[in-house]
């Protein structure tokens, strides 16, 4: 199990590194003042091409924005599960390790989001309610792709019944695909914003999964 944890952690670290390199490319390659109010945009040629290809569809933006509440609701459900365990067991250390790690993981995702809100890499290709907004990485894509895999992972850990497992996996996959495609074609993000969010969320989730596998391994060793 520890070998699987190391492998998964290595994949996660590689994806986070890929995100860092992708961010560096955006800051240094083909930078042109083609954004709103002449802001600099990296990889401008491909970003402009994709933006012209999709156009702007604000109704899709609105729908996906509201649906962004779904992963937040999932986070709250797991927070409630942890709280119930804490109340019943009266000891934080007796809360399931994967739930404690999940809480830390969600906090890490929020920190990542706040950092890029405070240090804009790119601004959206259009004004939102008359204002410029940071767009890299896509916060909605980051939230969805960071949270939805944890739903499948946790359901698989907590039940052996195939029906809820299949339902959770299908819902997570279809919802994630709809949200990513929606943000892609809505025209409120550059293509590079979406790719960056995919890399970062995949890296962070892999690191979370590795931490749970590592905790499982330690627990198994203690029982032996």
N, C-alpha and C positions, 0 to 999 in steps of 0.2 A: 504493500500500500504506500509506503514511503517512497518507493521508486516511482510510482504513479504521481505522487505529490511533487517530486523533483522535476519530472518531465512536464507536468502541467505548469509548474512555476516557471520553468525555462521558457515555455511557450508564451506565458503571460508577460514575462520580462522582455522577450523578443518583440511582442506586439506593442508594448509601451515604448520600446526603443524605436520601433518603426513609426509610431505616432510622433515621437520627438523629431525624427529625421524628416518626416512629412511636413511638420510645422516649420522646420528650418528651410525646406524647399519653398514653401509658400512665402516665407519672408525674404528669400534671396533670388528666386528664379522667375524671370519674365514678369517683373513687378512693373505695373503700369497704373497711372492715375485714372482708372476707369470706373471707380466706385462712385457712390453718391457723394456729391459735393467735391469730386476730384480726389477721393481717398485712394491710396495705393492698394492694389489687389495683386497678390502673387499668382503665378501660373495664369495670368490674365487671359491669354489667348484661348485656352481650353475652357476656362470659366465663362468667358463671354460667349463662346460658341454654344455651350450647354444652356446658358441662360436664354439665348435667343431661340434655341430649339424648343424649350419647354414653355416659354412665355410666363406670364404671371396669372395665377388663379387664386385669388384671395379667399374664395369660399373653401378651397381645399386647406388653405392655411388655417382658417377658422375652425374647421372640423378637426384637423389634427391637433390644434392647440387645445381644444376642449377634451379630446381623447387622451391628452397628456395627463389628465387626472386619473386615468386607469392605473398606470404604474404607481402613482402616488398612493392610491387606495390599497394596492398590494403591499406597499411598504408599511402602511398603517396596520394592515392585517397581521403582518409578521411582528410588528411592534407590540400589538395587542397580545399575540401568542407569548411573546417573551415576558410581558407584564403579568399575564396569568400565571406563568411558571414561577416568576419571582414571588408573587403573592402566596402561591400554594407551598413553595419550597422554602420561602423565607431566607433565601441566601442567593446572592447574585451568582456565586460560583457554581450553584447547582442548576442554574438555567442551562439548557442544552448548549453545548459549545458552538454548534453550527449556527444557532440563533444569535449568540453573542457576536460571533464573527460576521454574521450577516449585518448586524447593526453597525459594526465598524466599517464594513464595506460600503454600506449606504452613505455613511458620513464621509467616506473618502470620495465617493462620487459627487456629493454635494460640494466638497472643498474644490474638486477639480472644476466644477461648474462655476463657482464663485471666482476662482482665479482668472478664468478666461473672460468673465464678465468685467473684471477690474482691469485686465490687461488685454484690450481688444487686439486680435491678430488681423481680422477682417471685419468690415461692416457689411450689413445686408445689402443686396443689390438694389433694394427699394426702401423708401421711408415707410415706417410703420407708425400710423397715426401722426404723421408729420415729423417724426423723430428718427435719428440715426440709432441703430442698435447693433451691438456686437453680434457676429454670426458664426464665429469659429471657436470650437467645433459646434455643430448644431446641438443645442441643449436638449431639445425634444428627442432627437435621435439618440443622444448619449443616455438620457434617462430611460427610454424604452429598451434599448439594447443592453443596458446594465441591469435592469430590474426583471424583465420578462424571463430570461434564462433561469433566474433564481426561483421563479415560480415552479418551473418544470423540475428543477433540481430538488427543491424542498418537497414537492409532492411525491417524487420518486423515493425520497428518503423516508417519508412518513406513512406510506401505504404500499402494500404489495398488490393491491387490486388493480387489474389492468385498465378498467374503465376510467377511473379518475386520472390515471397516468396518461392515457391516450388523450383524454379531454384537455388536460393541462398542456400537454405538448402541442396539440393541434391549435388551441387558443393562442398560446404564446407565439407559435410560428406564424399563424395567419395575421395576428394583430401586429406583430413586429414588421412583417412584410408590407402590410398596408401602410403603417406609419412611415417607414423609411421611403417607400415609393411616393407617398403623399408629400413628404417634405421635399423630395427630389423634384417633383413636377409642379409644386406650388409656386416656385419662382421667388421664394423669399430667402433662399440660401444659395450660395455658390456650390458647385459640385464638390469642391475641395473641403467645404464645411462638413458635408455628409460623410465623405471618406474618412476625414479626421475623427469624427465621432465614432464611426464603426471600429477603427483601429483602437482607439482609447477604451471604448466599452468592452471590446473583446479581450484586451489586455487585462483590464481591471477584473473582469469576471473570471478569467483564468487564474489570476492570483488568489481570488476569493476561494475558488474551487480547490486550488492547491492547499490553501490553509485548512480547509475542512478535511481534506484527505489526510493531511499531516496530523491534525487533531484526532482523527479516527485511528490512525496508526499508533499514536501515543496511548490512547485509551485501550486499544487491544493489547498492547505490551503490558500495561498495568494489570490487566485481568489474568495474564498468563503466569 
